[in-house]
Amino acid sequence: MFDIFWRAIAIGVGATVLMDLWAIFLHKAFGQPRPNWGPVGRWVWHLRDKVFHDDIGDAAPYAHEKALGWAFHYFVGIAYGIILVVLAGAGWLAAPTFLPAFILGIVTVGAGWFLLAPGMGAGWAASKRPNPMRIRALNLVSHTVFALGLWGTALLIR
């Protein structure tokens, strides 16, 4: 059981690293801004008081918000790795297939669209941003890359 737990953590970390490498690629190849984890850290810091903000930029700053945002990003990736192993079963670790990882990857877009984005003031599925369809498309692609990372890491460590 202990081995399964650590493998699930590794799968989440591997998938998150791949997602971060994808963001670096998009930045270098297409000039896409890299994710800014500072506002996410500020949002996490203020969760004790409030979940949904009109604009997270108006919330009081937190000295370590960027570090907290990065830690939260990896915490969520690890949690998703654990959830995948729990839902797919320990047998999936012996013979990983892409479909369970892909389904989870797409389902997890919902957390960003219906919790994180409105929580930080961007509206449901980034509806208050000037380019919500572009953001949504990038979210779907990034979470597909995350799913590839879940599956690929599981293949590497099986």
C-alpha positions in Angstrom: 0.0 0.0 0.0 2.8 2.4 0.9 4.4 1.8 -2.5 1.2 2.6 -4.3 0.9 5.9 -2.4 4.4 7.0 -3.4 3.9 6.0 -7.0 0.6 8.0 -7.1 2.5 11.0 -5.7 5.3 10.5 -8.3 2.6 10.4 -11.1 1.1 13.7 -9.9 4.5 15.3 -9.7 5.6 14.0 -13.1 2.4 15.2 -14.7 2.7 18.7 -13.1 6.3 19.0 -14.3 5.2 18.1 -17.9 2.5 20.7 -17.7 5.1 23.3 -16.5 7.4 22.3 -19.4 4.5 22.8 -21.8 4.0 26.3 -20.4 7.7 27.0 -21.0 7.4 25.7 -24.6 4.4 27.9 -25.3 6.2 30.9 -23.9 9.4 30.3 -25.9 7.7 29.2 -29.2 4.7 31.5 -29.2 5.2 34.2 -26.6 2.4 32.9 -24.5 2.8 34.4 -21.0 4.0 31.9 -18.4 1.6 31.1 -15.5 1.9 33.6 -12.6 1.4 31.6 -9.4 1.6 34.7 -7.2 -2.1 35.5 -7.5 -3.0 31.9 -6.9 -0.9 32.0 -3.7 -2.7 35.1 -2.7 -6.0 33.4 -3.3 -5.0 30.3 -1.3 -3.8 32.6 1.5 -7.2 34.3 1.6 -9.3 31.1 1.5 -9.6 31.2 5.2 -11.7 34.4 4.8 -13.2 34.3 1.4 -13.4 31.9 -1.6 -14.7 34.2 -4.4 -13.1 37.6 -5.0 -14.1 40.4 -7.4 -10.4 40.8 -8.2 -7.7 38.9 -6.3 -5.4 41.8 -7.0 -7.5 43.9 -4.6 -6.9 41.4 -1.7 -4.1 42.2 0.7 -0.8 40.9 -0.6 1.0 38.0 1.2 4.8 38.1 1.4 5.2 34.5 0.1 2.3 34.3 -2.3 4.4 33.2 -5.3 6.0 30.3 -3.3 2.5 29.4 -1.9 1.1 29.4 -5.4 3.8 27.1 -6.7 3.4 24.8 -3.7 -0.4 24.7 -4.2 0.1 24.0 -8.0 2.1 20.9 -7.1 -0.1 19.9 -4.2 -3.1 19.9 -6.6 -1.1 17.9 -9.2 -0.2 15.3 -6.5 -3.8 15.1 -5.3 -4.9 14.4 -8.9 -2.3 11.7 -9.2 -3.6 10.1 -6.0 -7.2 10.5 -7.2 -6.3 8.8 -10.5 -4.8 5.8 -8.8 -7.7 5.5 -6.4 -10.3 5.7 -9.2 -8.4 3.5 -11.7 -7.3 1.1 -9.1 -3.9 -0.3 -8.2 -4.0 -2.6 -11.2 -3.8 0.4 -13.5 -0.3 1.0 -12.1 0.8 -2.3 -13.6 -0.7 -1.6 -17.0 -1.4 2.1 -17.3 -3.8 3.2 -20.1 -4.3 6.7 -21.4 -8.1 6.8 -21.1 -8.5 7.1 -17.3 -5.7 9.7 -17.2 -7.4 11.7 -20.1 -10.8 11.6 -18.5 -9.4 12.9 -15.2 -7.3 15.5 -17.0 -10.4 16.9 -18.7 -12.6 16.7 -15.6 -10.0 18.6 -13.6 -10.4 21.6 -16.0 -13.6 22.1 -14.1 -11.7 23.0 -10.9 -10.0 25.8 -12.7 -13.2 27.0 -14.5 -15.6 26.8 -11.6 -13.5 27.4 -8.5 -10.1 29.0 -9.3 -11.1 31.4 -12.0 -14.2 32.8 -10.3 -12.4 32.7 -7.0 -9.8 35.0 -8.3 -12.3 37.3 -10.0 -12.0 36.0 -13.6 -15.6 34.8 -13.7 -16.9 31.3 -14.5 -14.5 29.7 -17.0 -12.7 33.0 -17.4 -15.9 34.7 -18.7 -14.7 38.1 -17.3 -11.5 38.0 -19.2 -11.1 39.7 -22.6 -10.3 36.4 -24.3 -12.2 33.6 -22.5 -12.4 31.2 -25.4 -8.6 31.3 -25.9 -8.1 30.7 -22.2 -10.6 27.8 -22.2 -8.9 26.2 -25.2 -5.4 26.6 -23.6 -6.8 25.1 -20.4 -8.1 22.1 -22.3 -4.8 21.6 -24.1 -2.8 22.1 -20.9 -4.9 19.5 -19.0 -4.5 17.1 -21.9 -0.7 17.5 -21.6 -1.2 16.9 -17.8 -3.1 13.7 -18.7 -0.2 12.6 -20.9 2.1 13.3 -18.0 -0.1 11.2 -15.6 0.0 8.3 -18.1 3.6 8.8 -19.1 4.9 8.9 -15.6 2.9 5.8 -14.7 4.5 4.0 -17.7 8.0 5.1 -16.6 7.6 3.9 -13.0 5.6 0.8 -13.5 
